[in-house]
Amino acid sequence: MKTLGKIPTGKIERASQLVKTGFKVGGNYVAYYGEKIIHPSLTRDKLNESNAEDIYDGLKNMKGSALKVAQMLSMDKNILPKAYVDKFSLSQFSVPPLSAPLVRKTFKTYLGQYPEAIYDTFTPDSVNAASIGQVHKATKDGKQLAVKIQYPGVADSISSDLAIVKPFAIKMFNLQGKDSEKYFKEVEHKLLEETDYKLELKQGIEIAEACKNIPNLRFPTYYPELSSEKTITMDWMEGEHLSEWTAHNKNQDKANKIGQSLWDFYLFQMHQLRQVHADPHPGNFLIDENDNLIAIDFGCVKQIPDAFYYPYFEISKPEILDNVVLFMEKMYDLEVLRKDDTQHEIEYFTALFHKMLSLCTAPFRSENFDFSNEAFFKEISDLGEAFSKDPQLRKMNGNRSSKHFLYINRTFFGLYNLLHDLKANVDTQHYKKYMF
C-alpha cells in the first residue's frame, strides 16, 4: 500500500483539499445527468461509486476528524448507499499509513527518542492504519507488543475541520438556530478526547477490569510506562477483524457465542458502568482462534449521565410506550419535545418518535432477539428513507433531542449492525448475570 510522507495540517491546506474533493463530486453529477439524458433508465449506482471513490480518496490522506466522519458514516448501513458504506468502511483499519521516515520523525517529536531506542525491535511499516493513528508491531523483554502512534497535527485540526464541515451538516440535517451548536460541541469534544491517548489508556484499563468476568471476552494488557499522550503500547493480540471473520464463518453456534459476548459487553457497560465504548465498528474488534471476542480500542468512551440514562431506557418499556401521557413526559425529559412547541409539532414529533422507538428498541422488549432477521433491518432502512423524504420534517426545526443521543444511538446502531453481520441470536437479559 502507498505510504504518506506528509499529512496536510494547516487550515488552508486542509480546506483546499476538501474544496478539490467537492469539485470532483460536482463533476460526477454533471457527467451523470448528461449520460442520463441519453440513457433515461440509468441508475445512481455508478454515480454513488464515483462519489464514494472521490470523497474517500480526498479524505484518506487528510486523516483526523475528516476521515473519522467517513468512518462513523460507514457504520450505519441503513442511511448510505452500499457504495459509500463499502468504501468508507476502509477507514476503519485500512488507509494509507505514514511512511517509515515520518514514523521515526513523529516518534522523536513525541517522545524525544526514536522507536528502536525504546523497544527491542520495532517494525517501521504499519500493520493497521485508521483515522486518528496507526499501529506498529514491536517487542520488548520477550513480549509481542502493539504500538499505536497518533498522526501529527490531528488534534490541532479538529476544530477547523468541523468548522469547514458545519455549513454542510446544518443543511443536510436541517439544523436551525443556536441550539444546533450543542451537537457540534459534543462531536468536537469526543474527537478531542480520542486524541488524548493517556485518557484512552485509562479507559481501556478500567473497562477491561470491570468486564473481566464476561466470558469469551478478552482485552490487551496496557503498558503506561511505554505510553504517552500520543502513543500507546499494549499486548499484541492475534486474531481476525470481526468483518473478516464473518465473511467466512459458517458456524451458527460460534456466531451466537461471539454475538452474546458482544451484547453482554455493551449492555453491561450501559447499565453497570454508565459509560460505553461508543465506537462499535469491525476494526475495533478481533476474533481469536478460540472464537473469543477481543476489544482493542477505547479512544471513544461515552459517559451516560443519570438525567439521560433513566428516560432513555425507560421509554422503551411497554408500559411507557403504550401510555401517551408517560411517553410524552419522557419525550420532554429527552429534549425531543420543547415547551415552545406548537400543538402540531407536539403531535407530529410524538408520533414520529413513537414509531421510531417502537421499532428500534424491539430487542429490549424480547427475551431473545435474532439479529439475522432481515425484515427488522429492512424496516429500519425503510423508516429512515421515509423520514428523509418527509416534506413536513424538512420544514420543521431539526434540533430535536438531547446531545447524548448522538453517541448513544450511534453505539446501538453500530452494535446492531455488528450483530447483524454475525447473524447472531442473543439472550437480551444475559448481561444481568455480571452486574454487581
WOMODA-V637491 format. One record per backbone hydrogen bond with DSSP energy under -0.5 kcal/mol. CO is the residue of the C=O (numbers start at 1). NH is the residue of the N-H. If there is no record, write none. Layout:
co=CO nh=NH
co=CO nh=NH
This chain:
co=4 nh=99
co=10 nh=14
co=11 nh=15
co=12 nh=16
co=13 nh=17
co=14 nh=18
co=15 nh=19
co=16 nh=20
co=17 nh=21
co=18 nh=22
co=19 nh=23
co=20 nh=24
co=21 nh=25
co=22 nh=26
co=23 nh=27
co=24 nh=28
co=25 nh=29
co=26 nh=30
co=27 nh=31
co=28 nh=32
co=29 nh=33
co=30 nh=34
co=31 nh=35
co=32 nh=36
co=33 nh=37
co=34 nh=38
co=35 nh=39
co=39 nh=42
co=44 nh=48
co=45 nh=49
co=46 nh=50
co=47 nh=51
co=48 nh=52
co=49 nh=53
co=50 nh=54
co=51 nh=55
co=52 nh=56
co=53 nh=57
co=54 nh=58
co=55 nh=59
co=56 nh=60
co=57 nh=61
co=59 nh=62
co=59 nh=63
co=63 nh=66
co=63 nh=67
co=64 nh=68
co=65 nh=69
co=66 nh=70
co=67 nh=71
co=68 nh=72
co=69 nh=73
co=70 nh=74
co=71 nh=75
co=72 nh=75
co=73 nh=76
co=75 nh=77
co=76 nh=79
co=76 nh=80
co=81 nh=84
co=81 nh=85
co=82 nh=86
co=83 nh=87
co=84 nh=88
co=85 nh=89
co=87 nh=90
co=88 nh=91
co=89 nh=92
co=90 nh=93
co=90 nh=94
co=93 nh=129
co=97 nh=4
co=99 nh=103
co=100 nh=104
co=101 nh=105
co=102 nh=106
co=103 nh=107
co=104 nh=108
co=105 nh=109
co=106 nh=110
co=107 nh=111
co=107 nh=112
co=107 nh=113
co=108 nh=112
co=114 nh=117
co=114 nh=118
co=115 nh=118
co=115 nh=119
co=121 nh=139
co=122 nh=124
co=128 nh=135
co=129 nh=95
co=131 nh=64
co=132 nh=151
co=133 nh=130
co=134 nh=149
co=135 nh=127
co=135 nh=128
co=136 nh=147
co=137 nh=123
co=138 nh=145
co=139 nh=120
co=139 nh=121
co=140 nh=143
co=143 nh=140
co=143 nh=145
co=144 nh=236
co=145 nh=138
co=146 nh=148
co=146 nh=234
co=147 nh=136
co=147 nh=149
co=148 nh=232
co=149 nh=134
co=151 nh=154
co=153 nh=157
co=154 nh=157
co=154 nh=158
co=155 nh=158
co=157 nh=161
co=158 nh=162
co=159 nh=163
co=160 nh=164
co=161 nh=165
co=162 nh=166
co=163 nh=167
co=165 nh=168
co=165 nh=169
co=166 nh=170
co=167 nh=171
co=168 nh=172
co=169 nh=173
co=170 nh=175
co=171 nh=174
co=174 nh=398
co=177 nh=180
co=178 nh=181
co=179 nh=182
co=180 nh=183
co=180 nh=184
co=181 nh=185
co=182 nh=186
co=183 nh=187
co=184 nh=188
co=185 nh=189
co=186 nh=190
co=187 nh=191
co=188 nh=192
co=189 nh=193
co=190 nh=194
co=191 nh=195
co=192 nh=195
co=193 nh=196
co=195 nh=197
co=196 nh=200
co=197 nh=201
co=198 nh=202
co=199 nh=203
co=200 nh=204
co=201 nh=205
co=202 nh=206
co=203 nh=207
co=204 nh=208
co=205 nh=209
co=206 nh=210
co=207 nh=211
co=209 nh=212
co=211 nh=214
co=213 nh=215
co=214 nh=217
co=216 nh=293
co=218 nh=295
co=221 nh=235
co=222 nh=224
co=223 nh=226
co=224 nh=227
co=229 nh=197
co=230 nh=150
co=231 nh=228
co=232 nh=148
co=233 nh=223
co=234 nh=146
co=235 nh=237
co=236 nh=238
co=240 nh=287
co=241 nh=244
co=241 nh=245
co=242 nh=246
co=243 nh=247
co=244 nh=248
co=245 nh=248
co=245 nh=249
co=250 nh=252
co=251 nh=255
co=252 nh=256
co=253 nh=257
co=254 nh=258
co=255 nh=259
co=256 nh=260
co=257 nh=261
co=258 nh=262
co=259 nh=263
co=260 nh=264
co=261 nh=265
co=262 nh=266
co=263 nh=267
co=264 nh=268
co=265 nh=269
co=266 nh=270
co=267 nh=271
co=268 nh=272
co=268 nh=273
co=269 nh=274
co=269 nh=275
co=274 nh=304
co=276 nh=278
co=276 nh=302
co=279 nh=281
co=281 nh=284
co=282 nh=242
co=282 nh=285
co=284 nh=296
co=284 nh=297
co=285 nh=242
co=286 nh=294
co=287 nh=240
co=288 nh=291
co=292 nh=288
co=293 nh=218
co=294 nh=286
co=294 nh=296
co=295 nh=220
co=299 nh=301
co=300 nh=278
co=301 nh=303
co=302 nh=276
co=303 nh=305
co=305 nh=308
co=305 nh=309
co=306 nh=310
co=308 nh=312
co=309 nh=313
co=310 nh=314
co=311 nh=315
co=314 nh=317
co=317 nh=320
co=317 nh=321
co=318 nh=322
co=320 nh=323
co=322 nh=324
co=323 nh=327
co=324 nh=328
co=325 nh=329
co=326 nh=330
co=327 nh=331
co=328 nh=332
co=329 nh=333
co=330 nh=334
co=331 nh=336
co=331 nh=337
co=332 nh=335
co=334 nh=402
co=335 nh=401
co=338 nh=341
co=342 nh=346
co=343 nh=347
co=344 nh=348
co=345 nh=349
co=346 nh=350
co=347 nh=351
co=348 nh=352
co=349 nh=353
co=350 nh=354
co=351 nh=355
co=352 nh=356
co=353 nh=357
co=354 nh=358
co=355 nh=359
co=356 nh=360
co=357 nh=361
co=359 nh=362
co=361 nh=364
co=361 nh=365
co=362 nh=365
co=363 nh=366
co=367 nh=428
co=367 nh=429
co=369 nh=371
co=369 nh=426
co=370 nh=373
co=372 nh=374
co=373 nh=377
co=374 nh=378
co=375 nh=379
co=376 nh=380
co=377 nh=381
co=378 nh=382
co=379 nh=383
co=380 nh=384
co=381 nh=385
co=382 nh=386
co=383 nh=387
co=384 nh=388
co=385 nh=389
co=387 nh=390
co=389 nh=391
co=390 nh=394
co=391 nh=395
co=392 nh=396
co=398 nh=400
co=402 nh=405
co=403 nh=406
co=404 nh=408
co=405 nh=409
co=405 nh=410
co=406 nh=410
co=407 nh=411
co=408 nh=412
co=409 nh=413
co=410 nh=414
co=411 nh=415
co=412 nh=416
co=413 nh=417
co=414 nh=418
co=415 nh=419
co=416 nh=420
co=417 nh=421
co=418 nh=422
co=419 nh=423
co=419 nh=424
co=424 nh=371
co=424 nh=426
co=426 nh=369
co=426 nh=428
co=427 nh=430
co=429 nh=432
co=430 nh=433
co=431 nh=434
co=432 nh=435
